[in-house]
Every structure is written in C-alpha cells, then in structure tokens.
Amino acid sequence: MSSEDVSPSTFITVADGTDDPPPLVRGSVNRLLVWVFPANLVLFLLWGSIPGLLLPHQLELLDPARKVADLGIVTSVGAFGAMVVAPIIGQISDRTRSRYGRRAPWIVVGALAGTLAAIGLACAHDLLAVAIAWPLVQIFYNIAQGPLTTILPDRIPRRRRGVFAAVAGIGGMSGSLLGSVVGAVMYDNLAVGYVVFAVTALTVLILFVVFNPDHSSTDMRIQPFRIADFLNAFWVNPVAHPDFFWAFLGRLLLFTGYFLIQGYQLYLLSDYLHLPNPQKAVPVIGFIALVGIIISTVISGPASDRVGRRKPFVFCSSIVMGLAAILPWAWPTLTSWFIMTGILGLGFGMYAAVDQALMADVLPSAQSFGKDLGVINIAATLPQTIAPAIAGAIVLTFGFAGLFPFSIALSLLGAASVWAIRSVR
C-alpha cells in the first residue's frame, strides 16, 4: 500500500505493520526524529532516578529498619500497575476518536496526571502515602509512554523505522544514565528532585505533541469491543507452540534474575558493600553499564545476522549475565561491583540486540503478531513486579548475599530454556 494513496482513516482500518503510513500532517520524519530523542529521554530520566535512588532513600528515611520490605512492597505494586495498564491503554488509544489523533490526548493526559502523582510522592510522609503515590506515578507515565512508542508504526515509513527505533533507544539509555547522575545530585533534596523530573517530562511531552501533530481520528470506524478478545491477548498455548513458551520462559527467568540485584542496588551498595555514600557510585555504575550495552549491541546484532544464528547469542548472554554475579558474591568490594556491571552491560546488550529477532522467529502466526508480542513483553515487565517481592524475602531470610546465588540460578535456567527452542538455530 502506497502512503500517498491511502487516507488516515483507511490506513487505521486496513493497514498492517508492513504498510507505510500516510504523509505527516506537518513537518518531516527528520523533525520527528529530532523530537523523539528528548521525549524518550525525559521519561527515562524518571525511571533512571526515582526507583533506583530517590524512592529507596525516601523509604529509608521513613523507616530504616523496614526499608528492604517496604521497597519490595512499593515497587511490586507499582510495577504490577505499570504492567497491567500498558495493554489497556494500548487498546483504549487504538479506539480513541479525536481531532488530535489517537495517541496525542493520552500522551498529554498521562504526562499531566503523572506530574500530579509525582508531586504527591514528594509530599508523602508515610509508607501508605508512598505506596499509593509511586504506583500512580508509574501508571500515569506509562499511559503517556505506551502511545509514544506507537508513534513508530503509526507515522514512520518502513525504510526509516530502524533509525527511528535507534534514536528512541539512545534517548532512553541516555535518560537512564542522566537520571542516575541528576538523581544523585538530588539525593538529599527528594521533593525538589521529584518535582524537577516531573515538570521537565510534562513540558517536553506537551511540546512533542504540539510540534508533531497527528491526523484526526474523528472519522475512524471502531469495531465492537469484546472482553473475551482482550483477555485472550494474554495467552498462547504452550503445548501447541512450545518454542514460543520456551522463549517466553527464558526471558522471564533472565529478567527476574537481573532485577533481583538491580532493584536492590542502592541497599546492596550501602548494606552489603558498606559504602558510606552509595548514591555517589550510582552514576559511575550507570555509565559503565551503558558503555557495555552500547558496545555489545552494536556488535551482536549485525553478527547474528551475518552468521544466521540467534540462539547462541541469547544463550551466551544469559550465561554471561548469570556468571557476572559471582564476582561481588565472592569478592564484595566496589571494584568487583564495577567489573560485574561492565560484564552485565555486555551481556544485556548482546541479549537486547538479538532477543527481539529470536522472538520474531518463534511467533506462532502472522495473524497474531501483535497479541503474541504483547504476551512476550509481559516476560520483561512481570519480573519488575515479582522480583522486588522475591528479593525482599531472600534478603530477610538469607541476607543480602543470598541475592547472588538466586540471580545466578535464574539466569542459567533462562539460558537452558532458550537452548530448548527447536525451530530456531
């Protein structure tokens, strides 16, 4: 289908991911490329600063003796809310009629509501208030982030999608790193940090919508909504599609093992490595991880295409990430943590570069690509829900050192799951 020959309403009705969208309302793809970088950067500033630095410190100030359990509760509830809202807001935005298009209203609503929730988090002075405010922050900003990611198939021609995805990804990685740096600066000024990050995100996302208008969706035809169709989107038969099951399980195990350590990094630095000012090490750790991720991503993706194999890369990355956790377990120093971080970055970058191609290779049917990729994404988001609770139980039972063998075991099991896939080399 030619983008010049199709109206926006027809594109919404009949196109799929192989079709080019209609021409942009105003401006060029290059301008959209310029704007998608700061839009992703400001969102990941939040994710890079709050859950890893500001939120743990806030809970530590409220009750030092219960900080581990409290962090597990608060982050689990928040991650669960973010996981559930993503497919819901996706379906709602798909069906939104608006003169501003399907996505723009939700980007603005999510950013505005997220800002108000972040201000509420800044004013929270007890565990209950934090446990309400932080999940709302995650839910509302995911309401903005979900439609933002859908800009790619909505507006970008196929020949430019790789560049667009790369720019968005670099914006996200840069935001995570910068978030840890600025978060460390705001460590002793929590309320100011929350407000600064939130207002910055709101401002940039509104400017993104204003300078990159979408086609009106007021003439869009909407199919009847069926609750059964929505619920079925979360299920793929593991007996009928075993390779899909093994790919899902491999990702689920690896990400759970990864977040066991990453979710408690601040407390591990302070209570396990006994650093007097752990927040000062976080920006350095983030930079080391980013360098490793970029290096391995640039190398691994093209290499897997060149040799025509996916499984060895994903398998090896899982092994590398698992074994990296041995270092601080056996040698609990900041130096070993830096080395582990670099190795984790190399492994995670290798995984991220090839995993998407592997997942695409095992999707059961072209008729259900969107549904199946949504299910696969749960394997990345669900660990953020369950890992903090699991990690909290492990720490309370075995101490902080107990996190490492569990993380290693889950990563190795994830590697074994990937090797069980039969239809992909």
C-alpha positions as CSV (number, residue, x, y, z in Angstrom):
1,M,0.0,0.0,0.0
2,S,1.4,3.4,-1.0
3,S,1.4,6.0,1.7
4,E,0.3,8.6,-0.9
5,D,-2.8,6.6,-1.9
6,V,-4.3,6.0,1.5
7,S,-6.3,8.3,3.8
8,P,-5.5,8.2,7.6
9,S,-8.9,6.6,8.3
10,T,-8.3,3.9,5.7
11,F,-4.8,3.3,7.0
12,I,-6.2,2.7,10.5
13,T,-8.8,0.3,9.2
14,V,-6.9,-1.9,6.7
15,A,-3.1,-1.5,7.1
16,D,-0.7,-3.7,9.0
17,G,2.9,-3.3,10.1
18,T,4.2,-3.8,6.5
19,D,2.4,-0.8,5.2
20,D,3.8,2.8,5.1
21,P,1.6,5.3,7.0
22,P,0.1,8.5,5.3
23,P,2.4,11.5,5.0
24,L,2.8,13.5,8.2
25,V,0.4,16.4,9.0
26,R,3.2,18.9,9.2
27,G,7.0,18.7,9.0
28,S,9.2,15.7,8.1
29,V,10.3,12.4,9.5
30,N,13.6,14.1,10.3
31,R,11.9,16.6,12.6
32,L,10.0,13.7,14.3
33,L,13.4,12.0,14.8
34,V,14.7,15.1,16.5
35,W,11.8,15.3,18.9
36,V,11.6,11.6,19.8
37,F,15.0,11.7,21.4
38,P,14.1,14.3,24.2
39,A,10.6,12.7,24.6
40,N,12.2,9.3,25.5
41,L,15.0,11.0,27.4
42,V,12.7,12.8,29.9
43,L,10.6,9.6,30.6
44,F,13.7,7.6,31.3
45,L,15.1,10.4,33.5
46,L,12.2,9.4,35.8
47,W,12.9,5.6,35.5
48,G,16.7,6.2,36.0
49,S,16.4,8.3,39.1
50,I,13.3,7.5,41.1
51,P,13.2,3.7,41.6
52,G,16.9,3.2,42.0
53,L,17.8,6.3,44.1
54,L,15.1,8.7,45.3
55,L,12.4,6.2,46.2
56,P,14.8,3.8,48.2
57,H,16.2,6.8,50.1
58,Q,12.7,8.1,50.8
59,L,11.7,4.8,52.3
60,E,15.0,4.6,54.3
61,L,14.3,8.0,55.8
62,L,10.8,6.9,56.8
63,D,11.8,3.6,58.5
64,P,15.4,2.4,58.2
65,A,14.7,-1.0,59.9
66,R,11.9,-1.9,57.4
67,K,13.4,-0.3,54.2
68,V,14.0,-3.7,52.4
69,A,10.5,-5.0,53.0
70,D,8.9,-1.6,52.3
71,L,10.8,-1.2,49.0
72,G,9.7,-4.7,47.9
73,I,6.0,-3.9,48.6
74,V,6.0,-0.4,47.0
75,T,7.9,-1.4,43.8
76,S,6.0,-4.6,43.3
77,V,2.6,-2.7,43.5
78,G,4.0,-0.1,41.1
79,A,5.4,-2.5,38.6
80,F,2.2,-4.5,38.6
81,G,0.2,-1.4,37.8
82,A,2.5,-0.4,35.0
83,M,2.3,-3.9,33.5
84,V,-1.5,-4.0,33.6
85,V,-2.0,-0.5,32.2
86,A,0.2,-0.9,29.1
87,P,-2.1,-3.3,27.2
88,I,-5.2,-1.5,28.5
89,I,-4.1,2.0,27.3
90,G,-2.9,0.5,24.1
91,Q,-6.4,-0.8,23.3
92,I,-8.0,2.5,24.5
93,S,-5.7,4.7,22.4
94,D,-6.3,2.4,19.4
95,R,-10.0,3.2,19.7
96,T,-9.8,6.9,20.5
97,R,-11.6,9.4,18.2
98,S,-10.0,12.9,18.5
99,R,-9.2,15.8,16.2
100,Y,-5.7,15.5,17.6
101,G,-5.4,11.8,16.6
102,R,-5.4,8.6,18.7
103,R,-2.2,8.9,20.7
104,A,-1.7,12.6,21.5
105,P,-4.5,13.0,24.0
106,W,-3.2,10.1,26.1
107,I,0.4,11.4,26.0
108,V,-0.7,14.7,27.4
109,V,-3.2,13.2,29.9
110,G,-0.6,10.7,31.1
111,A,2.1,13.3,31.5
112,L,-0.2,15.7,33.4
113,A,-1.5,13.0,35.7
114,G,2.0,11.7,36.2
115,T,3.2,15.1,37.2
116,L,0.5,15.5,39.8
117,A,1.2,12.0,41.2
118,A,5.0,12.8,41.4
119,I,4.1,15.9,43.4
120,G,2.0,13.7,45.6
121,L,5.0,11.4,46.1
122,A,7.2,14.4,47.0
123,C,4.7,15.3,49.8
124,A,4.3,11.7,51.1
125,H,5.4,11.3,54.7
126,D,4.4,7.7,55.5
127,L,4.5,4.3,53.9
128,L,0.9,4.3,52.9
129,A,1.2,7.6,51.0
130,V,4.3,6.4,49.2
131,A,2.6,3.0,48.4
132,I,-0.2,5.0,46.7
133,A,1.7,7.7,45.0
134,W,4.5,5.7,43.4
135,P,2.2,3.2,41.7
136,L,0.2,6.2,40.4
137,V,3.4,7.7,39.0
138,Q,4.2,4.5,37.2
139,I,0.7,4.0,35.9
140,F,0.2,7.6,34.6
141,Y,3.6,7.9,33.0
142,N,3.0,4.5,31.3
143,I,-0.2,6.0,29.9
144,A,2.0,8.5,28.2
145,Q,4.8,6.2,27.3
146,G,2.7,3.5,25.6
147,P,1.1,5.8,23.0
148,L,4.5,7.4,22.5
149,T,6.1,4.1,21.4
150,T,3.2,3.5,19.0
151,I,4.4,6.6,17.0
152,L,6.8,4.2,15.2
153,P,4.2,2.1,13.2
154,D,1.7,5.0,13.2
155,R,3.9,7.6,11.4
156,I,7.3,6.3,10.3
157,P,7.9,4.7,6.9
158,R,9.4,1.2,7.0
159,R,12.7,2.4,5.4
160,R,13.2,4.8,8.4
161,R,12.0,2.7,11.3
162,G,15.4,1.2,12.2
163,V,16.9,4.7,12.6
164,F,13.8,5.9,14.5
165,A,14.0,3.0,16.9
166,A,17.7,3.6,17.4
167,V,17.2,7.3,18.2
168,A,14.4,6.4,20.6
169,G,16.6,3.8,22.3
170,I,19.6,6.0,22.6
171,G,17.3,8.6,24.2
172,G,16.1,6.1,26.7
173,M,19.6,4.9,27.6
174,S,20.8,8.4,27.9
175,G,17.9,9.3,30.1
176,S,18.6,6.4,32.4
177,L,22.2,7.4,32.8
178,L,21.5,11.1,33.2
179,G,18.7,10.2,35.6
180,S,21.1,8.4,37.9
181,V,23.5,11.4,37.8
182,V,20.9,14.0,38.5
183,G,19.2,11.7,41.0
184,A,22.5,11.5,42.9
185,V,22.6,15.3,43.0
186,M,19.0,15.5,44.2
187,Y,19.6,12.7,46.8
188,D,19.3,15.0,49.8
189,N,16.5,17.1,48.2
190,L,13.9,14.5,47.4
191,A,10.9,16.8,47.0
192,V,12.8,19.1,44.6
193,G,14.0,16.1,42.6
194,Y,10.5,14.6,42.1
195,V,9.1,18.0,41.0
196,V,12.0,18.8,38.7
197,F,11.8,15.5,36.9
198,A,8.0,15.6,36.6
199,V,7.8,19.2,35.3
200,T,10.5,18.5,32.8
201,A,8.7,15.5,31.5
202,L,5.4,17.3,31.2
203,T,6.9,20.2,29.4
204,V,8.8,18.2,26.8
205,L,6.0,15.8,26.1
206,I,3.5,18.6,25.6
207,L,6.0,20.3,23.2
208,F,6.4,17.0,21.4
209,V,2.6,16.8,20.8
210,V,2.4,20.5,19.7
211,F,5.2,20.4,17.2
212,N,4.4,16.9,15.8
213,P,0.6,16.9,15.2
214,D,-1.2,13.7,14.2
215,H,-4.0,13.1,11.7
216,S,-7.5,13.5,13.1
217,S,-9.2,10.2,14.0
218,T,-12.8,11.5,14.3
219,D,-13.8,9.6,11.2
220,M,-12.4,6.3,12.4
221,R,-14.7,3.3,12.4
222,I,-14.5,1.4,15.7
223,Q,-15.2,-2.3,16.0
224,P,-17.3,-3.5,18.9
225,F,-15.3,-4.2,22.0
226,R,-15.3,-7.8,23.3
227,I,-13.9,-8.5,26.7
228,A,-13.0,-12.1,25.7
229,D,-10.8,-10.9,22.8
230,F,-9.0,-8.6,25.2
231,L,-8.4,-11.4,27.8
232,N,-7.3,-13.8,25.1
233,A,-4.5,-11.4,24.2
234,F,-2.6,-12.6,27.3
235,W,-2.5,-16.3,26.4
236,V,-0.7,-18.5,23.9
237,N,-1.0,-22.3,24.1
238,P,2.4,-23.7,25.3
239,V,1.5,-27.2,24.0
240,A,0.6,-26.1,20.6
241,H,3.5,-23.6,20.4
242,P,6.3,-25.0,22.6
243,D,9.1,-22.8,21.1
244,F,7.1,-19.7,21.9
245,F,6.7,-21.0,25.5
246,W,10.5,-21.6,25.9
247,A,11.3,-18.2,24.5
248,F,8.8,-16.6,26.9
249,L,10.1,-18.6,29.9
250,G,13.8,-17.8,29.1
251,R,13.1,-14.1,29.1
252,L,11.0,-14.3,32.2
253,L,13.7,-16.1,34.2
254,L,16.6,-13.9,32.9
255,F,14.8,-10.7,33.7
256,T,13.8,-11.9,37.1
257,G,17.4,-12.8,38.0
258,Y,18.6,-9.4,36.7
259,F,16.1,-7.4,38.7
260,L,16.8,-9.3,41.9
261,I,20.1,-7.4,42.0
262,Q,19.3,-4.2,40.2
263,G,16.2,-3.5,42.2
264,Y,18.1,-3.5,45.4
265,Q,21.3,-2.0,44.1
266,L,21.3,1.0,46.5
267,Y,20.9,-1.2,49.5
268,L,23.5,-3.7,48.3
269,L,26.0,-0.8,48.0
270,S,25.2,0.5,51.4
271,D,24.5,-2.6,53.5
272,Y,26.4,-5.3,51.6
273,L,29.4,-3.4,50.4
274,H,29.2,-0.8,53.2
275,L,29.8,2.3,51.1
276,P,29.3,5.4,53.2
277,N,27.7,7.4,50.3
278,P,26.3,4.8,47.9
279,Q,24.4,7.3,45.8
280,K,27.7,8.8,44.6
281,A,28.7,5.4,43.0
282,V,25.4,5.0,41.1
283,P,26.2,7.4,38.2
284,V,29.6,5.7,37.6
285,I,27.9,2.3,37.7
286,G,25.3,3.6,35.2
287,F,28.0,4.9,32.8
288,I,29.9,1.6,32.9
289,A,26.7,-0.4,32.2
290,L,25.8,2.0,29.3
291,V,29.2,1.6,27.7
292,G,28.9,-2.2,27.9
293,I,25.4,-2.2,26.5
294,I,26.3,0.0,23.5
295,I,29.4,-1.9,22.6
296,S,27.7,-5.3,22.6
297,T,24.6,-4.1,20.9
298,V,26.5,-2.6,18.0
299,I,28.5,-5.8,17.6
300,S,26.0,-8.6,18.4
301,G,23.0,-7.6,16.2
302,P,24.9,-7.4,12.9
303,A,27.0,-10.5,13.9
304,S,23.8,-12.6,14.4
305,D,22.5,-11.5,11.0
306,R,25.9,-12.4,9.4
307,V,26.1,-15.9,10.8
308,G,22.3,-16.5,10.6
309,R,22.0,-17.8,14.2
310,R,20.2,-16.4,17.2
311,K,20.2,-19.0,19.9
312,P,24.0,-19.0,20.6
313,F,23.9,-15.2,21.2
314,V,20.9,-15.3,23.6
315,F,22.2,-18.4,25.3
316,C,25.7,-16.9,25.8
317,S,24.3,-13.6,27.0
318,S,22.2,-15.3,29.7
319,I,25.3,-17.3,30.8
320,V,27.5,-14.2,30.9
321,M,24.9,-12.2,33.0
322,G,24.5,-15.1,35.4
323,L,28.2,-15.7,36.0
324,A,28.9,-12.0,36.4
325,A,27.0,-12.1,39.7
326,I,29.7,-14.4,41.2
327,L,32.1,-11.5,41.5
328,P,30.5,-9.4,44.2
329,W,29.3,-12.6,45.9
330,A,32.8,-13.9,46.3
331,W,34.6,-10.6,46.4
332,P,32.3,-7.9,48.0
333,T,34.1,-4.7,47.0
334,L,33.2,-1.7,44.9
335,T,35.8,-2.8,42.4
336,S,34.1,-6.1,41.9
337,W,30.8,-4.3,41.5
338,F,32.2,-2.1,38.8
339,I,33.5,-5.2,37.0
340,M,30.2,-7.0,37.4
341,T,28.4,-4.0,36.0
342,G,30.5,-3.9,32.9
343,I,30.0,-7.6,32.3
344,L,26.3,-7.3,32.9
345,G,26.2,-4.5,30.4
346,L,27.9,-6.6,27.7
347,G,25.6,-9.5,28.4
348,F,22.4,-7.4,28.5
349,G,23.4,-5.5,25.3
350,M,24.0,-8.8,23.5
351,Y,20.7,-10.1,24.7
352,A,18.8,-7.0,23.7
353,A,20.3,-6.9,20.3
354,V,19.3,-10.5,19.3
355,D,16.4,-11.3,21.6
356,Q,13.8,-9.4,19.5
357,A,14.9,-11.3,16.4
358,L,14.7,-14.6,18.2
359,M,11.2,-13.7,19.5
360,A,10.0,-12.8,16.0
361,D,11.3,-16.1,14.7
362,V,9.1,-18.1,17.1
363,L,5.9,-16.2,16.8
364,P,3.1,-18.7,16.1
365,S,1.1,-16.9,13.4
366,A,1.2,-13.8,11.3
367,Q,-2.5,-13.3,12.3
368,S,-1.5,-12.7,15.9
369,F,1.9,-10.9,15.8
370,G,0.6,-8.0,17.9
371,K,-1.0,-10.2,20.5
372,D,1.9,-12.5,20.8
373,L,4.5,-9.7,21.1
374,G,2.3,-8.3,23.8
375,V,2.5,-11.6,25.7
376,I,6.3,-11.7,25.2
377,N,6.5,-8.2,26.6
378,I,4.9,-9.4,29.9
379,A,8.0,-11.6,30.3
380,A,10.0,-8.3,30.6
381,T,7.6,-6.4,32.8
382,L,6.4,-9.1,35.1
383,P,9.8,-9.6,36.7
384,Q,9.7,-6.0,37.7
385,T,6.6,-6.9,39.7
386,I,7.7,-10.1,41.3
387,A,11.5,-9.6,41.6
388,P,11.3,-7.0,44.4
389,A,9.0,-9.2,46.5
390,I,11.2,-12.3,45.9
391,A,14.3,-10.3,46.6
392,G,12.8,-8.9,49.8
393,A,12.0,-12.4,51.0
394,I,15.5,-13.6,50.2
395,V,17.2,-10.7,52.0
396,L,15.1,-11.2,55.1
397,T,15.8,-14.9,55.1
398,F,19.5,-15.2,53.9
399,G,20.8,-11.6,54.0
400,F,21.9,-9.5,51.0
401,A,24.5,-12.1,50.0
402,G,21.6,-14.6,49.2
403,L,20.5,-12.5,46.2
404,F,23.5,-13.5,44.2
405,P,23.1,-17.3,44.0
406,F,19.4,-16.9,43.3
407,S,20.2,-14.5,40.5
408,I,22.8,-16.8,39.0
409,A,20.5,-19.8,39.1
410,L,17.6,-17.9,37.4
411,S,19.9,-16.7,34.6
412,L,21.3,-20.2,34.0
413,L,17.8,-21.6,33.9
414,G,16.9,-18.9,31.4
415,A,19.8,-20.0,29.2
416,A,18.7,-23.6,29.4
417,S,15.1,-22.5,28.3
418,V,16.5,-20.7,25.2
419,W,18.5,-23.8,24.2
420,A,15.3,-25.9,24.3
421,I,13.9,-24.0,21.3
422,R,14.0,-26.2,18.3
423,S,12.7,-24.2,15.3
424,V,15.5,-21.5,15.5
425,R,19.2,-22.0,15.1
